């Protein structure tokens, strides 16, 4: 799809100026003449590299925008006035969304009033490609409200999974960091005082006590150096996140034990649900693969689906090209056997997406269930050895005195 700038006269003799998205110049002229009934005065292609681009829509904004459009279209309400009202009330009812979202709604309403279609206004406001495809699919089916409602359902499911993954990682991390600070407080603040007591009595210390005191002394003497080392590693990790290409960051994430497979399952759930939705709405398979790959939010999946779509356009079969490419799960390749029946193929993809969702939820629950006792028991044993090591000489001294 390419953007075109037009100057035309509408059915009421009013001059209209704006932009629209079309496959080529002839398609843009056809939209203006046949679909809108306008007389075209000037029509020129816009260079996408020169044209100003709107900032990309965040996941939260994407979900909110899709939900608003679904509500307006299902209720058969005027889109332009409805979007303006939602933009005006957004700050009062949903403070989580940024002012940029209100500006997007105002911009869309203005474009709609100027004669642009909903798909065109979404594209010019930086909406994601899969949301635009959902609108186009709904327009083709004659029921955009239902199509957008389905899209919102899958979008919310994906957002819920990503939130569960973040919480599943943060909870064990919080336990580990909190326990670590308590242990450091014991080693740096309390144990050195016991060392002075033991030196004053001049008694022979057990091996466990000596180990605890030596470790505390090491932290006291080299704690600052260790702190700078940890900060340096964190800074190095931050630099990698900033300067390493997104593709390699995603590959590293997939390689992390436990977390990597969960993240991959979340992305695959979003991909398969979106692909099923698009094929169910008669989007051509190569284009559906590209859009579903974009919606997955995973550059590894995005690159794989782009190559997959190129193979299909080159004349290869769906299953043959999938088997030749690396990175496509075996269960997805098996599901491709049903692609001859679009309706059943769509249902199979949604079933596969549900399987990925359940797999991700199960692994997140397992991560929380296993990590909590492991961290608590490990830190508890460390504290136990430290406390026993500190009080063992005192108990021996009391026995000697008695």
N, C-alpha and C positions, 0 to 999 in steps of 0.2 A: 504494500500500500504506500502511496506517495501523496504528499500534500500539494494542493493547488490553490492559488489565490484567484478569486473571481470577482467580476464586476458585472451585475445583471440587473434587469428590470423585472419586478414581480408582476403578478396578475392585476394588481391595483395601480400599476404605473409608478411604484416607488422604487428608487434605486437601492439595491442591496449589495453590500461588499463584505467579504469574509474569506474564510478558507474552508476547504473540505478535503477529505481523504478518499482517494479512488485508485483503481489499479493503473490507469493511464489517462492521458488527456482526453481520449474519446469517451472513456467511461465517466469522467468528471462532467463533460459536456452533456452526456445522456442523463445523468442524475439531475442536472439543473433544468434541462429542457423537458424531459418526460416526467420525472417524478415530482418536480416542484412547479412546472409550468412557467418557468422564467425565460426571458430573452437574454441570451448571453452577449455582453458587450466586450468583455476581456477575460481571458482565462490563461493563466501562466503557472508553470510548475515552480514550486518553492524548493530551493536547495536546502536539504535537511541539515547540512553541516553549517550553513550560514544562519538558518532560522533559529531564533531563540528557543531554548528548550525549557520546559517547566521542570522543576525538581521532581524526582521520582516520588511516587506515593508510598508512604510507609505501610507496614502490614496493618497497623491499627486504623489508619485512614482508609485503607482499601476495604477493610471489613465494614467500617462505618458507612462509607460511600455506597457500597453494594447494598447494605441493608436499607439505606434511605431510598435508593432507586427502586428496590423491590417493593417497598411499602407504597411509594407513589404510583408505580405502574400497576400494581395489583388493585389499588383503590381507584384507578383510572382518573387520577388527579392531574391538573396541569403541571407539567414538569418545571417550567421556568419559575412560576410563582411559588410552587412548592419548595423548590431549592432555595429561593430567596428567604422564605419563612424559616426553613430549617437552619440556614446560615445565620439568621438574626437571633434565633433561640439557642443556638449551639453553645454559646459561651455561658448561658445561664443553667442549662440542663446537663452539660457534659464538659466539665472543666479539663478533662484529661486530653481532649483533642486540641491541637494547636490552632492558632489564629490562621495559619496557612490553609487549614481545612475550610475555614469560613471563606477565605479568598477564592478557593477552588470552586465552592458552591456558587458564589457570586459570579465568577467568571463563566461557569457553565450556563447559568441562567441567562447571562448576557448573550452568549453565543447561540443559545436556543432561540432567543427573541430575534436574533439577526437572521434566523433561517437555517442555521446549521443543524444537522441531525444529532441525536444523542451520541452516536458512535464518534462523530467528528469532534464534538465538544469534549468528550472523554479523552480522546487522543491528544487534543491540543492542551488539555490540562494535566498531561503527564500520567494518565491512568495506566495501569498495567495492561499488557496485551490480552491476558486471559479474561479480564473483566470486559474489555471491548468485545472479545469473541463471544462472551456470554450474552451481551446485549444484542449482537448481530444474530446469534442463534435464536434468541427469543423473538426478534423481529421476523425472522424467516418462518418460525413456527406459528406466528400470530398470537403468541402468549408470552410477551417479555417478562411479565410479572412472575409467572411460574418458573421460567428459566432462571431468573435472577434469584428467586427464593432457593432453588436447588443449589445454585452457585454459593449463596451465603451459607447454606447448611454445611457444605464441604469446607468452606473457608473457616468457619467457626470451629469445626472439628480439628482442622490442622492447627489453628491458633491454640486450641486447648491442649493439644499434644505438646506443642513447643513450650507452653507454659509449664506443663507437668515435668518436662525434661529439665527446664531451668531450676524448678523447685527441687527436683530430685537430685540435682548436683549441688545446689546451695545448702541443703540441709546437712548432708554429711560434711561438707566443707566448713560449715559453721561449727559443727561439733568438734571437728579436728582443730580448727583455729582456736576455739575457746579453751579446749583441753590443753593445747600447746602453750597458751599464755599462762594458764594456771601452773603447768609444770615448770615453765621458765621462772615464774614468781617463786616457786618453792626452791629451785636450784640457786637463784641469784640473791634471794632475800633471807631465806630461813636457814638453809644448809650452812652458809659461812659462819653463822652464829654457833652452831653445834661444833664446827671445826675448832673454834677458839676454846670451847668448853672441854673438848677431848684433849687438846694440847695442855690445858691447865692441869688436868688430872694425871697426865703422863701415862695412860694405860695403853695396853696393846689392843689394837683395833682389829676386828674380824675383816676378812677379805671383802664381804659385801659392803661394809661401812667404808672401807678404803676406796672401793670403786665409786660409791656415791660421792664421797668427798673430792676425789680426783676429777670426776666429771663436772662437779660444781665449780672447782677451781679453774678447769679448762674454760667453762662458759664465762667466768668472771674475767679471766685474762684475755680471752680471744672473742668475747661476745660481740664487741664492736666490729671486728673484722668479719665475723660471720654475718652480722647484720648488713654490712655493706655488700657482702657477697650475694646475699639473698636479694637485696635491692637491685644489684647489677643484673642478676638473672631475670628478675621481673622486668627491668628496663629492656633487656635484650629480647625477651618475649614480646613486649609491647612494640619494639621496633620491627620484629618479624611480622606482627599483625598489621602494622602500618605499611610496610614496604614490600613484603612478600606478596606475589600475585595471588588473587583470590582463589584460583584453581589449586595452587599448592597448599594454601591454608586449609581448604576443604579436604584435600587428600590427607594432610596431617591429622585433621579432626577425625576422619574415618579410621585412621590407624590407632587412635587411642582406645585401649581396651575398655569394654563396657559402654563408655559414652559414645564411641564411634558407631557401633552397630545400632544404637538407639536413634542417633541423629539420622542415620541412613534410612531406617525404617520410617521415621517421621516424614522425611522428604519423599520417599517412595509412596507413602499413603496419599500425600497431596498430589503427586504425579498421576497415579493410577485413577484416583477419583476425578481429577480434571480431564484426563484422557477419556474416561468413560462418559463424562458429561458432554464433551465436545463431539465424540462419535455418535452419541445418542441424538445430538442435534444436527447431524448430517454435515459436520465440518470435515473437509477432506483430510485423510489420514496423515499425509506429510505435514500439513499445516497444524493439525491437531497435536502431532508429536512435538512440534516446535513450541506451540503455546503451552502445552502441559509441562515441557521441560523448563520454560521460563517461570511458570507458576511454582515449581518445586522449590525455588530458592536455594538450589544447590548447583554450583557451577559444573561439577563433575557430571551430574545428570543432564544439565543443559547442553554441554558439549557432546555427550553421547547421543542425545536425541536429535541434535542438529545433523550429525553424521548419519544417523539412522534415516532421517527424512531425505537427505541427499541420496542415499542408496535407493530408497523407494522411488524417487524421481528419476533415477538412472535406469529404472526398469527391474530392479531386484525384487524378489518376493519378500513379504513381511517377515516370515519366520527365518528364511535363509540369511537375510541381512542382519537380523537380531543375533543369530547364532555366530555370525562372523565377527561382530563387534564385541569388544571387551566392556565389562561393567554392567551388562544387562542380566538381572537375576534369572535363575533357571525357571522359577515359578511363573515369571512374566512371559518367558519364551513359550512355556507350555500353554498359557492362556491364549496365545496368538493363534492356536489351532481353530478357534471359534470366530476368527475375523470375517469369515464368509457370511455369517449371519449378524448384521450390525446390531440388532436389538439384543441378541443373546451375548454378543461380544461386549456390549456396554455393561450388561448385568454382571458378566464375569469380571470385568475390570473393577466395578464397584465392590464386588465380593473380595477381590484381591486387595483393594484398598482397605476394606474393613479388617482383613487378615493382618495387614501391616500395622494398622492402628492398634489392634489387640496385642500384637507382638511388642510394639513400643510400650504400651501401658504395662504389660506383664514385666518387661525388663526394667522399667522405671520403678515399679513396685518392688521388684526383687532387689534393685540397687539400694532403695531406702531400707528394706527389711534386713538386708545382709550387712550393709555398711554401718548401720547404727550399733548393733551389738559388737561388731569387730572393733570399731573405734572405742566404744565404752570399755570393753573388756581389756583391750590393749593398754589404754591409758590407765585403767584401774590397776592392772598388774604392775605397770611402771611406778605408780604412786605407792603401791603396796611394798615393792622392793625398796623404794626410797625411804619410806617410813620405818620399815623393819630395820634397814641398815642404820638409820639414825638412832633408834631406840635400843638396838641390841647391845651396844656397849654400856648404856645406862642400866639395863637389866642385869648385865654381868657385874657391874660395879655394885649394885644394890645387893646382889647375892654374896659378893665378897665381903661387903660390910656387915651383913647379917651373920 
